[in-house]
Amino acid sequence: MKFIQVSILCLASLVVMSSAKAATQVRVHAGSAANDSLMEIREQTTQTSPSDRPLQLAAAALKSGTFVRAEQATRGGVSIVTKNGRSSLQLDSAFKTSSQGPDLVVVLHRSRNVLGTTKAPNYALKGGDYLVLGRLKKYSGAQSYAIPANINLANYRSAAIWCRKFNATFGVATLG
């Protein structure tokens, strides 16, 4: 429900912004006598405070969380965002994990408590409980992974960095 409300607000903001842009363009084409008015319009549109700006439709965060250590030190934030109707999982600039494992992948997991449903030291995952989004692109820093359109995100409650070769979970983030 919250997503629908945010979407409606974003669309309404775009309509208002488009109307303001069209009005500015009409004044630009009115001739040189309108230059003083145009300068006033530009000042008004560029000097708004952040609280006065309409919501942007750039990306809406659906879920987010913070990584905790499982088998290896892993930290940073993760978000699932929707932009232009497409969902992706994004690791933030503070993300960092160990480079000690081969075949590291980013997964969505069905459980909210991955560490509580697996056993140390490797926190092995069971087939069918997760969805592999792709190979880990780099061990630290911001990065993004596409989520297939046919995936029901309500079925996935965590994100994890997982070593597929040795079935070892490096770090997990509960998404809420």
N, C-alpha and C positions, 0 to 999 in steps of 0.2 A: 504494500500500500504506500509506504514511504517513497519507494522508487517511482511510482506513478505520479505522486504529488510533485516530486522534484522534476520529473520530466515535463509536467504541465507548466510549472513555473519557468523552466528553461525555454520552452517553446514560446510562452508569452513574452519572455524577455527578448527573444530573437525578433518577434514581430515588432516590438517597441523600438528595438535598435534599427531594424530595417526601415521603419517609418521615419525615424530621425535622420537616417542617412539619406533617404529620398528627399526629405525636406531641405537638407543642406545642399544637395546637388541641384535642386531647383533654384535655390538662391544663387548658387555659383553661376548658373547660366543666365541669370537675369541681367547681367552686365556689370560694368565697372562701378556704377552708382551703388551697387549692393556690397561693395568690398568692406565697408565699415560694419555692416550687419553680419557679414560672413565671419569677420574676425571675432565678433562677439559670440557667435554661435560656436566657433571652434574653441574659444576659451571656456565656454560653459561645458562643452562635451569632454574636454580634456582635463578639467579641474574638478572632477568628482572624487569624493572620498570612497574608500573601499566599501563602506557600508551602503553607499548609494548606488553602486554598480549592480546591474542585473546578474543573475546567476549565469555562468557560462555553460554551454553544452559540450565543452571540450571532453571531459571525462568524469563520470560519476562513480565513486567508490562504492561497491556493493558490500564487501567484507574486507576486514584487515586483521592483522595480528603481528606478533613479534616472535622471532625464532628463539628457541631454547635448545640447549645442548642435548644430544642423544649420545651416539658413540663418539662424535668429534665436536669440537667447539664450533658452534654456528650462531651467528647473531645478525641482527638487523630486522627490518620490517618487510612485510609482504602485504599486498593489496590485490583484490580482484576488482578491476575497473571495467566499465563499459564505455566505449567511445564509438560513435557512428554505428551503433547497433552491434558492435563486436566486442566480446569479452576477452580480457587477457589477465594473466597473473603477472604482477610487477614486483620485483625485488627492489628495495630502495638503495640509495647510495651508501648506507651504513651496512649493507649486507656483506657478510664474510663467512666463509667456511673453510675447512681444511682441504688441502690439495693432496691428501694422503690416499685417496681412493680412486681406482679406475672406474670408468663408466658411471659417473655421477649424473643423475637425472633429477628433474623437478617434477614432483607429483602432487596431485590433489588426493586426499584420503577421506574416506567416509566417516571415520571416527573423530570425535572432538578430543579424545584423549588417546592419541596414538601410543604414547609411552606407557600408559596404564594398561593397554591391551596387548602389549608385546613384552618381550623379556630382554633384560640386559645380558650381555654387554652390547650385542649388535642390533637389538630392536628390529628383528626381522619382520617384514611385511608379508601378509597372506594375499595370494592372488585373488582378484575380484574386489579387494578393499580399496584399491587405488587406481588412478588414471595417470599415466605418464604423459606429461606435456612436452617434454623434450630434454635433450642433453643439456647439462649445465653449461652455459656459454663462457663463464669466467668465475673464478673463485671469490671475487669481491666486486662490489659496485652495483650500480643500477643496471637492470636488464629486464626484458619483457618476454613473456611466453604466451602465444595465442591459445585460447581455449576453444575447442570445436563448438560450432553453433548448436549441435544437437545434444549438448551436455546440459543436464538439469543441475545447476549450481547448488540448489537446495539439498542435493544428495551428498555434497562434499563439505566437510566441516574443518578440515586442516590442510595445510600445505607442508611438504617435506622435501628435504634434500636426501636422496637415497642412492646408495651404491648398488646398482642392479647386479653386478657380477658376484658380490659377496653377500647380497641381501642384508645390507647394513644401513640403518637410518642414521645419517649424520646429525640432522637437526629438524625440529618440527615447530610449526606455528599454528595455534588454534585460531580459526577464522571466526570473527564475530562481528 
